[in-house]
């Protein structure tokens, strides 16, 4: 893709290309004729045209747009181009027409069978291509038309990933073969695709392109409601990441056998729990049920539904059941969030707990909240970092323009959390306080924080939230 606009899926969360079009057919009533089927193709392209892939740049001057590299007159690489590339790959491939037809039927859920309307699979794909070619280039302000060096360097060569894609298809094929041998279909795992369909998908991965084969394979799994165990799902996400796919492309519509919620399992990429809620506060943020709900419902891709609410509830219950005074709770929240709102100690914590329980009743009704014993082995290590920072913020104030709280009160509350409640929670809140108080860091300090985060099992980008505080030199 060197020399072209970033692909559609770099900026969008939805499925794209031929697999995205096939999804549209699974979600719509079966077209009565070819004209209606092509109307669905047009509708899919129209939906893309209404999207805006980047934030508005209307507030920028023409010179500012030029400096940033934005062109406000055209969009020279988009959904139609991705769709045409998929189509041409299949049309020009050595695959038998019956193979292409089997793949289309599986991906589209049987909602539209071109053979039933007197067309071969290639004829149908050519009609799609003609529909795309007839559309004028879309004009969208704010799209960057320059080629993406990031994508050109990131996209793996087909040979690097082909075997991995084929292995995943083969894994499902083995399960299908075992089900056939037992002369049954495992209802808990959906209706497994037939060996012929899986063989056709493998041919696409091997003889056309593994990336297209992977997307069509995922689409077939979703159509057949195949139950996917968590380990396989994680491999799918890892493959998607190598292709540059958004996590939602794999996740949405896939039937995943999630493991039970476990608040000790650190599978969030960024911050989580009470410290994450504090980090969501911004100038227009107000402490309310709606704001808490957004965080409590914000499960990361790859997390068991309800995990975000469970870890937030556990943090909140730790604070509620502690001897931390109400004034210290308020100081802690103010220092970690720098929010313009004002909390009232434990009433704020009770509201958070109430919203979390509400979310868990919806997402994981069988889950029983349990506050696990605190991990105290790092208490002294975290306490040293808090105390080392305290003198540097002694003259600072948290939330100075709204509800000012002396930074010394915040640090005292942090010490209480680290020594008497939970060093893990204390360290996460400490990182948030560093941000709100703009505390300069040395590279040595940051490296120590990274090491602590690794010992707590934090996600890849958790501690890096504070790397902007490192002073040059």
N, C-alpha and C positions, 0 to 999 in steps of 0.2 A: 504493500500500500504506500510505498515511498512516493512522495510528490503529490499526495492527495489529501483531501480534508480528513480529519479524524473520523473514523467510522461512526455510524449512527449510535452504536451501542456504547461508545465511550461516554456519551453524554446522557443516555437514557437508561432507565431501569427495566423497561419492558423487553420482552422477546422481540426479535427483529428478523428481517429477511424472510425466507420461505417458511421457517419454523414459526415465526410470528404471524405470518399470514395463515398458516394452517391452524393456529390457535383461534384466529378470528372465525374460521369455519366451524370449529368445535363449539363456539359460543353463540352461534346464530342458527336460526331454522334452516334446514336444508334447502338450497336454492332449487327452484323448479326447472330452470333451464340455464343454458350457458350465459345468456345475458345477465341473469340474476347473479350467477356466480362471479362474473366479471364486475358486477356492481359491488360485490363485497370487496374485491381487490381495490376498486376505486375508493370505497369507504375507508379502507385501511390507510391508503395514501392520504386521503383528506384528513384523517385523524392526525397523521404526522404533521401535515401542513399547519395544523392549529397549535402544535407544540412550539415552545420556545426553549431551546437547549441551554441558554445561558441567561444570567440575570440581565435585566434591562440596562441598556447603556444610553438611554435617552437623555440622562442628565449630563453626559459628557459632551464636550465640544468636538467639532470635526477634527481639530488638531489632536486632542486627547485620544480620540478613537484611533487615529492614524498611528500615534505613538504606541498604543497598546496592541495594534495589529488587527483591530476589528474592522470588518467591511460591512457596511449597512445596506448594501445593495443586492447581495445574492448569497445563496447557500449552495455550493457546488458539489456537496457530497452528503447524501441523506438516505432516508429509508428506501426510496425507490431504487437507488443505486445498489444498496446492499441486497435488495430483493432480486434485482437483475443479475447480480454477480452469482448468487445462489442458483438462479434458474439456468444461466448460461453454463455453469459448471456441470449441471446434470444433463442438459441437452447435448452438450459437446462431449460428454463422457462416453467410455466404451460400455457402459452398463446397458443391459437388456431393457427394453421398454417395460417388460413385466416387472422388473426389479424396481424401476422408478415408480411405477404405478402402485406397487405394494407399499413402498415407503410413504407415498402421498396419502394413501388410504389410511395407513396407521397413524400418521401425524395429524390428519384432519378428522379423525374419528369416524370415518365413513360417511360424513355429512354431505360430501360431494364426490361422486365417482365419475370422472370424465368418460370412462369406458361405457357407462350406462347412457351416455349422451352422444355416442358415436365418435369420441375422440380418443386418440392414443395419449399416453402420459406426456410425450414430448409435444404433441399438438397443444395440449392444455398449458404446458409451461411456456410455449411460444406465445399463446394468447395473453398470458400474464405479462410477458416481456413487452409485447406490443402496447399493452395498456400503460405500463410504466413509461415507455419511450414517448408516448403521445402527450405526456404531461409536460408543461413548461417548467423550467427551473423555478423553485420557490424562492421568494424574496423575504428574508427575515432579518430584521436589525439585530446586531449583536452576535452574529456567528463569525467565528474566526476561520477564514478560508485557507490560511497558510498550512502547509503540510506539517504533520506532527512528528518531530524527531523522537519524542518520547515513545509514541506508538511504534515507529519504525524500528526502534531498538528493543522494544519489549515483545513484539509478536514472535512466538516460537516458530521455527521451521516445522513443516509438516512431519518430517522424519523424526523430530524430537518428541512428538506427542502421539503419533499414530498408534504405537503399540499400547499406550496407556488407555486410549479410547477403545481400542479393540478388546482389551482385557476386561473393561467394564461391561461391554456388550456381551462378551463371552460369559461373564459371571451370571448375568440374567438368563442367558441361553441355557446354562447348566441347571438353573433353578426350574426353567420351563421344561427341560428334558426330564428332570426328576419328577415333576408333577405329572407329565404324560405317562411316565413309567408306572406311576401309582394309579393311573386312569382316573385322576381327579384334578380338580382345580382348587387351590388353596384360597378359600374365600377371604381369609384374613389378609392375603397378599394381593387381592384383586385378581383379575383375569389376565394371566401372563400372556404377553405377545407370543404368537406361534414361532416355532423355529425358523420358518420361512421368512417371516417379517424381520426377525433379528439377523438372519443371514443377509437380507437385503440392506439393512442398516449398516452392517459391517462392511459390505461392499462399497457403500457411499464413503465410509471413513477411510477405506484403503485405496479406492480407485478414483475418488473425486477429491475430498479433503477431509481430514479428521475433525476440523472445527465444525463444518456443516454436518458431518455424521453425528457428532456429539449433540448438537442442538436438536436434530431430528430424533435422535435416540431419547433425549429427555422428553421431548414432546410426546413420543409414543408411550413412555412410562406414565406420563400424566393422563393421557387418554385412557389407558388400561387400568389406571388407579393401582399401580404396582406398589406395594408397601416396601419402602426402602429403609434398611437399618441405618443407624446413625453413622457407623464406620464407613459405609458406602457413600452416604450423603456427604461426609467430610471429604472423601476422595473426589466426589463430583465438584465440590466447591473449590478444591485445590486445582483441579483441571480447569474450571471456569476462570479462576484467577490467572492461570497461565495464558489463557486465550484473551484476557482482558474483559471478560464478561462481568456485568454487575452481579452481585450476590443474589438479587431478586430474580434474575433469569433462571437460576437453578431452583430457588426456594419456592416461588409462587406456583401453586398447583401440584406440587410434589407431595405424595403421601409418605410422611416420614414417621418411623417408629421412634418417637422421642423417648429417651431415658427419663426416669423420675427426676423432678427438680432436686438439685443438691446445691445448697448455698455455699458449700465448701469448694465446689468445682469452679475454678477461675477460667471461664471461657469467654469473658468479655474482652474485646479488643482494646477498648478505652477504659475510662473510669466507670464506676458502677456504684449503686447503693446511695447512701445519704450524701456522700461527697459529690456524686454525679448529679444528684438533684440540685445541690448548691451551685454546681457549675453551670446549670441551665439558666440560672437567674440572669437577667439583663436589665437594661434601663427601663423597659416597658413591662417588665415581669412583675406580677403581683402574687403574693402568697395566696393561692386559691386552690380549690378542689380540682379545677380544670388543668391548672399547670402541673399539679402533682400527678394527675392522671396520665398526662403525656409521657412523663418519665416512667411511671409504673407500668405502662403498656409498651414501653420501648425495648422489647426483647431484641437482642442482636441476632443477625442471621447465624444460624447454627446453635442457638440456645433453645432449650426446651421452653415452650410457651408458658409464661408466668414467671420465668426466672428473674426478670428485672424487678417485678413486684416483690418476689420472695427475698432477694438480697436487700432491697430497700426496707422492707418490713423488719428483717433481722437487725439491721443497723439501728432502726428507729426503736425497736423494742429494747435493745441494749441501752440506749440513752434513757428511755422512759423508766426502766427498772433500776437505773443507777442512782447514786446519791448526788448527782450533778445538780446544783441549784438552778432554779428557773432562769435567773439572771445570767448564769454561765451558759445555759442552753441558747439563750438569745445572743450572747456574745459570740458563741461558737458559730451559729448560723450566719450572723452578720459578717464575721471575719472570713468565712469560707465562701460566702455568696456575693458580698458587696452589693446586696439587693437594696433597691429604694424602699421596699416594704418594711414592715416591722412585725416581728413575731412575738408571741406571748408565751415563751417558755414551753411548758409541757402541753399546753393546748395545741400548739403548732405540731408537736410530735404526735399527739392523738389524732389529729386530722390526717397526717401522713399515713399513720397505721390504718385508719379507717378506709382510706382510698386504696391502699395496697390490698387489704382483705377483700374489698369489693372487686378488684381486678382478678384476684386469685379465685374467687368464686366463679368467675366467668371462664378463665383460661385453664385452671387446674383445680377443679372442685374437690378432687381426692387428696389434695396436698394439705398436710397439717403443719403449720408453722412451728419450727423448733429453733431455739437459739442455741447454737452449738457452743461448746466451751471456747473461750478466747484463746488465740495462739499467743502465748506470753513469751515465747523463746526469744523474740526480737524486741521486747519491751525496752531493755537498756540501750540497745542500738538506736531505736527511734527516739528515745528520750534524749540521748546525746545530741542528735541533730536538732531537736526542738530547742534545747537549751543553748546550743551554739548560735542559733539564729535570734534568740530573744533580745540580746543587746542591740542588734542591728535594726530592730523595729520598735525599740522602746519609746521613740518620739513620734511614732506613726499613729494614725487613727483609721479604723475601719469604717467604711460608709460615711465619710466626713460630710457629705452634702445632704444626707437624708436623716439617718439616725446614728450619729457618731458614737463609736465605742472605742475606748483606748485599746491599742494593740496589746498592751500588757495584759488586759483582761482576756483577750482572745488566746494569748499564749498560755496563760494560767489554765484556761479551760482545756486547751490541747494537752497540757501535762496531765490533767485529771483523766482525760480519755485514755491516754497512752498507759498510764500507770494503774488505773483502777477499772477500766472498762474493756478496751480492746486496742492493742497496739496497731493492728491492721487498720481499723477505722481511724485511729489517731493519725497514722501516717498519711492516709488518703486525704484527710481533712487538712493536714499540715501542707501538703502539696497545693491544695486549693488556696490556703492562706498566703503562701508565697506569691501566688498569682495576683490575688486581690490587693496585696500590700506592695506589689512590684519590688520584691526583695532581690537584689542582684546576687548572682551565684558565681562561684568559681567552677572551672571545669572539674576540679577535684570533688567539690560538693556534689555536682550533678552525677558524677560517676558513682559516688557512694549511694545516692538515691536510686540510681538504676540497679545497683546491686541489691539493695533492700527490696525494691519492687520485684526483682527476679526471685528472691527468696520467698516472697509472699505469693508468687505465682501470677503476677499481674500480666495483662495483655501486652502485646507488642508496642502499642503506642501510648500506654497509660502514663508513664513517667515523662515521656517526651512532651507532654503538655507544658512543662516548665523549662524546656530547653532554650526558649527565647530570652530567658532571664540571665543566661550565661554571659558574662562580660568578656568582651574581646581582649585578647592579650593575657 
